Each structure stands twice: as C-alpha cells, then as structure tokens.
Amino acid sequence: MAVVLSNSTCTSPPINQMATPAARKRLMKENIAMEDQPPPFGFARPDERDILKWHYVLRGPPDSDYTGGEYHGTLSFPAQYPFKPPEIKMITPSGRFQVNTSICTTFSSFHPASWNPAWSVASILTGLLSFFLDDEIGTGGIHSTRSERLLMASKSRSVNRQNKQFAEVFSDLIEPHASPSLDEILDKAAPHPLVPPSPSPAHPTLTHHSPSNPQRSLWDKWRWALLLLLAVVISRISHH
C-alpha cells in the first residue's frame, strides 16, 4: 500500500450513502474480523445506523511524537466498496492531520485508481498509522513540533470522551468496568523487534520519508512492524 500525498492531484469524489449488497456483506464480515482480532494500536466499528460510516481509534506508539495518544476518526465507505476506497478523516487534534479534513493518500477516496479491493479496514488502519508516524505533508496534513504533538496526545483521551459520537460508538468499551476496555485493545502492540523483510512485489509497500528528529531508529522499527503486519492482514483477506 503506497502512501503518497499530492496537493495538486487530490480531489475527493462525493460518497454515496446506499450500500450495495456486496458492500454490506463485506463490511459486516470485516466488522466480525475486527472485533475478533483488531490490528495493533487500532480498532474500528461501524455506526449502528449506517454500515458505510465507520469510526476508528488509533493509539500513538511508544517513543513516537504521539506516545499514548488516542486518535479518533472516520472512514466513509462508498456504496461500491470494496471496489472503491473510503474517505478518511481524523477528528481528534493530533498535530499531524487537520481536524475533520479528508486525508489524501493512495488508499483513500482521493486516488480510486490506486485502490486494491484486497485491502480491508484493518489494512487501512495499519497503513494510516504508518503514515501518521511519517512527516510528509500534503492535503489534510499539518506541521507541528514534537512538544506540541505530545501535548495534544496527553489531552486526546479527555477530548475524545467529550465527543458525543465517540462516546456513543465506543460506549461499551469506555465504561468504568469494560472488559476488554478500549485502552486494552489499543495497547496491543505489534511483534517487536522485527527483522525488516525483503521487498516483495506480491505485497503493497509504504512510501517512507525518514523523520529528521532523534526518533528515527524507533520510527523505523515501528514502520517495519506495521509493514509486515499489513502484508499478513492482506494475505488473510485474500484467502477468505
């Protein structure tokens, strides 16, 4: 899954709101898979009233600019999913993406020609987290300092719980005695450390732009972990 931003070519088409039978079947299947085995540092579920509208949450990995952060956003799927990609937004202030603004990547609605129907909600979250840890700026992205991002991360949990949609969609996971709790789900980490896999044309790749801060080596470890996880997720989807 190549992650690319481009200010000049990013034009997101409108999202239709009536799911086809194929889209509904696929998304229901993915919802079951997500509840059973969410990807590391991520979780998502559909709105009970609209199978095409999903809410996701990402955890900022340790030793990153977003350590401990909890980032809520939406995936708005087209009626033709999985043959067309979703619109992706982040709602929680992060210092990385503009709030409530479409994010331009090659696995979002900005670039339907580069979308692969084998990709899933889980692989979208994994790709988005990898891109989240990068610093490339394009449509939907913003510049912030490390200290600003860490401050936002420290406030993110409180911000989310004041968000009515977030509190409604994830109510069963954020109540006092939830088991598992949202925190427990999000803190599930990828296997670590990982040996970087050899490049393979059989799996999508993530475009990498090295961070300029001292966290580069840690970033690289998380990136390779996410890259390998992405290949595993896509392999599972392809064989079902």
Buried (B, 14 or more C-beta within 10 A) or exposed (E): BEBBBEEEEBEBEEBBEEBBEEBBEBBEEBBEBBEEEBBBBBBBBBBEEEBBBBBBBBBBBBEBBBBBBBBBBBBBBBBBBBBBBBBBBBBBBBBBBBEEBBBBBBBBBBBBEBBBBBBBBBBBBBBBBBBBBBBEBBBBBEEBEBEBBBBBBEEBBEBBEEBEBBEEBBEEBBEEEBEEBBBEBBBBEBEEEBEEEEEEEEBBBBBBEEBEEEBEEBBBBBBBBBBBBBBBBBEBBEEE
